[in-house]
């Protein structure tokens, strides 16, 4: 079976073979190392001269890539750990995301910045965070997050080949080695793929992006909507199975792959039917993606939303100690408890 890592590597290979304007910049991305998590392995061998190993300067890498994109090329940046995106925040938020509007559509920035996020590997406070919430809501910046469902590599290659505005592509470290669940052949869940509605004209993210709906095979109609992205989809799957078989509580998982510009249509459709909504994320629970989803659901559904909860990491630095890290990050047991609470 194909893993998420293999799919992403194939997506990069496909983008490189399709368009000679595609370049890769990042730290330690040359073979034989092929990047800290091996997503870029093989690219520098197959495409010498188009894979550029850079000094350790995230701001410099992203700034250089933004300039390359302005000149008509299609650069992909690998930030080794998502925690280091903070060093490139100025280049992303104040520059790459703004150029199109500053120059009245005469300039576009087809830049993809991909980076691994997440904990559960004991890497400690500065290498285990999930920080995409700090970039959500930035005008001009599209944020995508694949999960181990569907085709993560296709999501990446389409962002590289067809995007005209900067994209932040969030990959979870634990997702890399997960086998991908195909909608047509998954033995545990009925998986339906739909397309997120396109943003308003002029807003980044014009490509259709998949949303996955998951229900345990043969289960009655769901009474709870769980919405999540990235590795949290796997935890939601585990919780959904246990809730079904141990508690006879049935859920529908709604897993978008585009976090921003936000599109809650599929989430609202499901929550309108179940009346109960739980938003899950690995980042800190305060001021996050889940809070925005719950707020929009409350506005749209009013009294039809009988209950709503959000679950994320505790608002603490991520510990290096395994047992302490497990207490800070959301897990299957917490998903089950919060689901039982609102039924």
C-alpha positions in Angstrom: 0.0 0.0 0.0 1.1 3.6 -0.7 2.1 5.7 2.3 1.5 9.4 2.6 5.3 10.0 2.3 5.4 8.0 -1.0 2.4 9.8 -2.3 3.9 13.2 -1.6 7.2 12.2 -3.2 5.3 11.0 -6.2 3.5 14.3 -6.3 6.8 16.2 -6.3 8.2 14.0 -9.1 5.0 14.5 -11.1 5.3 18.3 -10.8 9.0 18.3 -11.7 8.4 16.1 -14.8 5.4 18.2 -15.9 6.8 21.7 -15.7 10.5 22.6 -16.1 9.8 25.8 -14.1 9.4 23.8 -10.9 12.3 24.2 -8.5 12.9 22.9 -4.9 14.8 24.9 -2.2 15.5 23.8 1.3 18.0 22.6 3.9 19.6 19.1 3.4 17.3 18.3 0.4 20.0 16.8 -1.8 20.5 13.1 -2.2 21.4 10.8 -0.6 19.8 12.5 2.5 16.7 13.7 0.7 15.3 15.9 3.4 14.9 15.3 7.1 11.8 13.2 6.5 12.8 11.9 3.0 9.9 13.5 1.1 12.3 14.9 -1.4 14.5 11.8 -1.9 15.4 11.2 -5.5 14.6 14.6 -6.8 18.2 16.0 -6.9 19.4 12.9 -8.7 16.6 13.0 -11.3 16.7 16.8 -11.7 20.2 18.1 -11.0 20.3 21.9 -11.0 16.6 22.2 -10.0 17.1 21.2 -6.4 18.9 23.8 -4.4 20.4 23.1 -1.0 20.2 26.4 1.1 21.9 27.8 4.1 20.0 27.7 7.4 17.9 30.8 7.0 14.2 30.3 6.7 13.5 33.9 6.0 16.1 33.9 3.3 14.8 30.7 1.7 11.2 31.9 1.5 12.2 35.4 0.5 14.4 34.1 -2.3 11.6 31.7 -3.4 9.1 34.5 -3.5 11.4 36.5 -5.8 11.9 33.4 -8.0 8.1 33.1 -8.2 7.7 36.7 -9.2 10.0 36.0 -12.1 7.6 33.3 -13.4 9.1 30.1 -12.0 7.3 27.7 -9.6 9.4 27.2 -6.5 8.7 24.7 -3.8 10.3 25.4 -0.4 10.8 22.7 2.3 11.0 24.1 5.8 12.6 21.2 7.8 10.3 21.6 10.8 7.1 23.6 10.9 8.2 25.4 14.1 10.7 27.3 12.0 7.9 28.9 9.9 7.9 31.7 12.5 11.2 32.8 11.0 9.7 33.2 7.6 6.4 34.7 8.8 7.4 38.2 7.5 8.1 36.9 4.0 4.9 34.9 3.8 2.5 37.3 5.5 3.8 40.7 4.6 5.3 40.0 1.2 4.4 36.9 -0.8 0.7 37.0 0.3 0.4 40.7 -0.5 2.3 41.2 -3.9 -0.7 40.4 -6.1 -2.8 43.2 -4.5 0.1 45.7 -4.1 0.8 45.4 -7.8 -2.8 45.4 -9.0 -2.7 41.8 -10.4 0.3 42.5 -12.5 2.4 40.2 -10.3 1.6 36.7 -9.0 3.5 34.5 -6.6 3.0 30.8 -7.4 5.0 29.6 -4.4 4.4 26.5 -2.3 5.9 26.2 1.1 5.6 22.7 2.5 6.5 21.7 6.1 5.9 19.0 8.7 4.0 19.8 11.8 3.1 17.9 14.9 4.3 16.1 17.9 4.2 12.5 19.4 7.9 11.9 18.6 9.5 13.4 21.7 11.2 16.2 19.8 10.4 18.8 22.5 8.9 22.3 22.7 10.5 23.8 19.6 10.2 20.8 17.2 6.8 19.4 18.0 4.3 22.3 17.5 1.3 22.6 15.2 1.4 26.3 14.3 -0.7 26.7 11.2 -3.3 28.6 13.2 -0.9 31.5 13.3 -1.2 31.8 9.5 -4.9 31.1 9.1 -6.8 34.2 8.1 -3.9 35.8 6.3 -5.3 37.4 3.2 -3.7 36.1 0.0 -2.3 32.9 1.6 -3.9 29.5 0.9 -3.3 26.7 3.5 -3.7 23.0 2.6 -3.4 20.0 4.9 -3.5 16.5 3.5 -4.5 13.4 5.5 -4.0 9.7 4.9 -7.2 9.5 2.7 -7.4 10.0 -1.0 -4.3 11.3 -2.9 -2.0 13.7 -0.9 0.5 13.7 -3.8 -2.2 14.9 -6.2 -3.1 17.7 -3.8 0.5 18.8 -3.7 1.2 18.5 -7.4 -1.9 20.5 -8.3 -0.9 23.3 -5.8 2.5 23.4 -7.4 1.4 23.3 -11.1 -1.8 25.2 -11.1 -1.6 27.7 -8.2 -1.0 31.3 -8.9 -0.8 32.5 -5.3 1.3 31.4 -2.3 0.4 28.1 -0.6 1.3 26.8 2.8 1.2 23.0 2.7 1.0 21.4 6.1 2.2 17.8 6.5 2.0 15.9 9.8 5.1 13.9 10.8 3.1 10.9 12.0 1.1 10.8 8.7 4.2 10.2 6.6 4.3 6.5 7.3 0.6 5.9 7.3 -0.9 3.8 4.5 -3.4 5.8 2.4 -7.1 4.9 2.7 -8.6 4.8 -0.8 -12.3 5.8 -1.0 -13.1 2.9 -3.3 -11.5 0.2 -1.3 -11.4 1.0 2.4 -12.6 -2.0 4.4 -13.5 -0.1 7.6 -15.2 3.1 6.5 -17.5 4.3 3.7 -15.6 7.2 2.3 -17.1 9.8 0.1 -15.1 12.5 -1.6 -16.7 15.8 -2.5 -15.1 19.1 -3.6 -14.9 22.2 -1.5 -16.7 25.2 -2.9 -14.3 27.6 -4.6 -13.6 30.8 -2.8 -14.9 34.1 -4.0 -13.4 35.6 -7.1 -10.0 37.0 -6.5 -9.4 35.0 -3.3 -6.6 32.4 -3.4 -7.5 28.8 -3.6 -9.4 28.7 -6.9 -8.6 25.0 -7.4 -11.2 22.5 -6.2 -9.9 20.7 -3.1 -11.3 17.5 -1.8 -13.3 17.0 1.4 -13.6 13.5 2.7 -16.7 12.1 4.5 -16.2 9.0 6.5 -18.7 6.7 8.2 -18.2 3.2 9.7 -19.4 0.6 7.2 -23.0 -0.4 7.9 -23.5 2.1 10.7 -26.9 3.8 11.2 -27.2 7.5 10.5 -24.7 9.5 12.6 -25.6 11.6 15.6 -22.3 13.5 15.8 -20.2 15.3 13.3 -16.4 15.2 13.9 -14.5 17.5 11.7 -10.7 17.5 11.6 -7.7 17.5 9.2 -4.2 15.9 9.0 -3.2 13.3 11.5 -6.3 14.0 13.6 -8.3 12.2 10.9 -6.6 9.0 11.9 -7.4 9.6 15.6 -11.0 10.4 14.6 -11.2 7.1 12.7 -10.1 5.1 15.7 -12.5 7.0 18.0 -15.4 6.5 15.5 -14.8 2.7 15.4 -14.7 2.4 19.2 -17.7 4.6 19.7 -19.7 2.5 17.2 -18.7 -0.9 18.6 -18.4 -0.1 22.3 -21.0 2.6 22.8 -23.3 2.4 19.8 -22.6 6.1 19.2 -22.3 6.8 15.4 -20.4 9.7 13.9 -19.6 11.2 10.6 -16.0 12.5 10.0 -15.7 15.5 7.8 -12.1 16.0 6.7 -11.3 19.1 4.6 -7.9 19.5 2.9 -8.1 23.3 2.6 -8.0 25.1 5.8 -7.9 28.6 4.4 -9.7 30.3 2.7 -12.1 28.4 5.0 -15.1 26.6 3.4 -17.5 25.0 5.9 -20.2 23.9 3.5 -19.7 20.1 4.0 -19.2 20.6 7.8 -22.5 22.5 8.1 -24.4 20.0 5.9 -23.3 17.2 8.2 -23.9 19.2 11.4 -27.3 20.2 10.2 -28.3 16.6 10.1 -26.6 15.4 13.3 -27.2 18.6 15.4 -23.9 18.0 17.2 -20.4 19.1 16.1 -16.9 18.5 17.4 -13.9 20.2 15.9 -10.6 18.5 16.4 -7.0 19.8 15.8 -3.6 19.1 17.1 -2.6 22.7 17.7 -3.4 24.6 20.8 -7.1 24.8 21.4 -7.4 28.5 22.0 -7.9 30.8 19.0 -7.6 27.9 16.5 -9.2 26.4 13.4 -11.8 24.6 15.5 -12.9 27.8 17.2 -13.5 29.4 13.8 -15.5 26.3 12.6 -17.6 26.3 15.7 -18.3 30.0 15.5 -19.4 29.7 11.9 -21.6 26.7 12.6 -23.3 28.6 15.5 -24.0 31.5 13.2 -25.3 29.4 10.4 -27.3 26.8 12.3 -28.5 28.7 15.4 -30.7 26.5 17.6 -30.4 23.6 15.2 -26.9 23.1 16.6 -27.7 21.3 19.8 -24.2 20.9 21.0 -20.7 22.0 19.9 -17.3 21.2 21.3 -13.7 21.7 20.2 -10.7 19.6 21.2 -7.0 20.5 20.7 -3.7 20.5 22.5 -3.6 22.1 26.0 -2.2 25.6 25.9 1.2 24.5 27.0 4.6 24.0 25.4 5.0 20.5 24.0 7.1 18.4 26.5 10.0 16.2 25.5 8.9 13.5 27.9 6.6 11.0 26.2 4.1 10.6 29.0 3.9 14.4 29.5 3.6 14.9 25.7 0.7 12.5 25.7 -1.1 14.5 28.3 -0.8 17.7 26.4 -1.9 16.5 22.9 -5.4 15.3 22.0 -5.9 11.6 21.8 -8.6 8.9 21.0 -9.7 8.7 24.7 -10.4 12.4 24.8 -12.3 12.3 21.5 -14.5 9.5 22.9 -15.1 11.3 26.2 -16.2 14.5 24.5 -18.4 12.6 22.1 -20.1 10.8 24.9 -20.6 14.0 26.7 -22.7 15.7 24.0 -24.9 12.7 23.0 
